[in-house]
Amino acid sequence: MKAVEILKAARNHVAAPNGWTRGMFTRKRSGAPKGFACCAIGAIDLVEGSEWDERSKAVNALEAAIGKGNSIIGFNDTAKSKKPVVDAFDRAIASLES
Protein backbone atom coordinates (compact mmCIF):
# COMPACT_ATOMS: atom_id res chain seq x y z
CA MET A 1 0.00 0.00 0.00
CA LYS A 2 1.39 3.39 -1.01
CA ALA A 3 1.75 6.32 1.41
CA VAL A 4 -1.09 8.26 -0.19
CA GLU A 5 -3.41 5.26 0.22
CA ILE A 6 -2.41 4.95 3.88
CA LEU A 7 -3.22 8.63 4.41
CA LYS A 8 -6.56 8.30 2.66
CA ALA A 9 -7.56 5.31 4.77
CA ALA A 10 -6.42 7.00 8.00
CA ARG A 11 -8.17 10.24 7.03
CA ASN A 12 -11.41 8.41 6.35
CA HIS A 13 -11.19 6.69 9.73
CA VAL A 14 -10.67 9.98 11.58
CA ALA A 15 -13.40 11.73 9.56
CA ALA A 16 -15.99 9.00 10.20
CA PRO A 17 -18.59 9.49 12.95
CA ASN A 18 -16.97 8.61 16.29
CA GLY A 19 -13.68 7.94 14.48
CA TRP A 20 -11.45 10.56 16.14
CA THR A 21 -10.04 10.86 19.66
CA ARG A 22 -7.43 12.81 21.61
CA GLY A 23 -5.06 11.76 24.37
CA MET A 24 -4.75 8.13 23.24
CA PHE A 25 -3.69 6.37 20.06
CA THR A 26 -6.89 4.34 20.02
CA ARG A 27 -9.95 4.19 22.21
CA LYS A 28 -12.76 1.64 22.07
CA ARG A 29 -15.87 3.43 20.92
CA SER A 30 -19.10 1.97 19.68
CA GLY A 31 -20.12 3.24 16.28
CA ALA A 32 -16.51 3.95 15.30
CA PRO A 33 -14.87 2.22 12.34
CA LYS A 34 -13.44 -1.13 13.49
CA GLY A 35 -14.78 -0.27 16.97
CA PHE A 36 -12.01 2.22 17.69
CA ALA A 37 -11.69 6.00 17.66
CA CYS A 38 -8.13 7.01 16.76
CA CYS A 39 -5.82 9.97 16.93
CA ALA A 40 -4.02 10.86 13.69
CA ILE A 41 -1.08 8.52 14.37
CA GLY A 42 -3.34 5.78 15.72
CA ALA A 43 -5.35 5.89 12.50
CA ILE A 44 -2.19 5.52 10.42
CA ASP A 45 -1.07 2.60 12.60
CA LEU A 46 -4.48 0.94 12.21
CA VAL A 47 -4.23 0.83 8.40
CA GLU A 48 -3.72 -2.79 7.43
CA GLY A 49 -1.28 -3.83 4.74
CA SER A 50 1.07 -0.88 5.07
CA GLU A 51 4.81 -1.45 4.86
CA TRP A 52 7.24 0.46 7.05
CA ASP A 53 8.75 2.59 4.25
CA GLU A 54 5.37 3.73 2.96
CA ARG A 55 4.06 4.32 6.49
CA SER A 56 7.13 6.51 7.15
CA LYS A 57 6.41 8.51 3.97
CA ALA A 58 2.81 8.97 5.12
CA VAL A 59 3.91 10.20 8.56
CA ASN A 60 6.47 12.57 7.01
CA ALA A 61 3.84 14.02 4.65
CA LEU A 62 1.41 14.54 7.55
CA GLU A 63 4.14 16.20 9.65
CA ALA A 64 4.93 18.55 6.75
CA ALA A 65 1.23 19.37 6.35
CA ILE A 66 0.96 20.24 10.04
CA GLY A 67 4.00 22.51 9.91
CA LYS A 68 7.22 23.10 11.77
CA GLY A 69 7.17 23.09 15.52
CA ASN A 70 4.19 20.78 15.82
CA SER A 71 4.29 17.05 16.35
CA ILE A 72 1.42 15.01 14.97
CA ILE A 73 0.47 13.90 18.47
CA GLY A 74 0.64 17.42 19.90
CA PHE A 75 -1.34 18.82 16.99
CA ASN A 76 -4.00 16.13 17.30
CA ASP A 77 -4.31 16.43 21.07
CA THR A 78 -4.66 20.22 21.09
CA ALA A 79 -7.22 20.32 18.27
CA LYS A 80 -10.66 21.42 19.46
CA SER A 81 -12.35 19.23 16.85
CA LYS A 82 -11.38 16.72 14.21
CA LYS A 83 -11.71 19.29 11.41
CA PRO A 84 -8.12 20.61 11.60
CA VAL A 85 -6.84 17.03 11.77
CA VAL A 86 -8.86 15.99 8.71
CA ASP A 87 -7.70 19.18 6.94
CA ALA A 88 -4.06 18.25 7.68
CA PHE A 89 -4.65 14.81 6.19
CA ASP A 90 -6.14 16.48 3.09
CA ARG A 91 -3.05 18.70 2.70
CA ALA A 92 -0.74 15.69 3.13
CA ILE A 93 -2.70 13.69 0.57
CA ALA A 94 -2.62 16.59 -1.90
CA SER A 95 1.14 16.93 -1.46
CA LEU A 96 1.69 13.29 -2.42
CA GLU A 97 -0.70 13.44 -5.35
CA SER A 98 0.93 16.48 -6.95
Residue pairs with C-beta under 8 A, 6 or more apart in sequence:
1 9
1 47
1 49
1 50
1 51
1 54
2 54
3 54
3 55
3 57
3 58
3 61
3 96
4 58
4 93
4 96
4 97
6 44
6 47
6 50
6 54
6 55
6 58
7 44
7 58
7 61
7 62
7 89
7 92
7 93
7 96
8 93
9 43
9 47
10 38
10 40
10 43
10 44
10 46
10 47
10 58
10 89
11 43
11 86
11 89
11 90
11 93
12 33
13 19
13 33
13 34
13 38
13 43
13 46
13 47
14 20
14 38
14 40
14 43
14 82
14 85
14 86
14 89
15 82
15 86
15 89
16 32
16 33
17 31
17 32
18 29
18 30
18 31
18 32
18 37
19 32
19 33
19 37
19 38
19 43
19 82
20 37
20 38
20 39
20 82
20 85
21 27
21 29
21 37
21 38
21 39
21 42
22 39
22 76
22 77
22 79
23 39
23 77
24 39
24 42
25 38
25 39
25 41
25 42
25 45
26 36
26 37
26 38
26 39
26 42
26 45
26 46
27 36
27 37
27 38
28 35
28 36
28 37
29 35
29 36
29 37
34 46
36 42
36 46
38 45
38 46
39 73
39 76
39 77
40 62
40 72
40 73
40 75
40 76
40 85
40 88
40 89
41 59
41 72
41 73
41 76
44 50
44 55
44 58
44 59
44 62
47 55
50 58
57 96
58 92
59 72
61 92
61 93
61 95
61 96
62 72
62 88
62 89
62 92
63 71
63 72
64 92
64 95
65 88
65 89
65 91
65 92
65 95
66 72
66 75
66 88
75 84
75 85
75 88
76 85
79 85
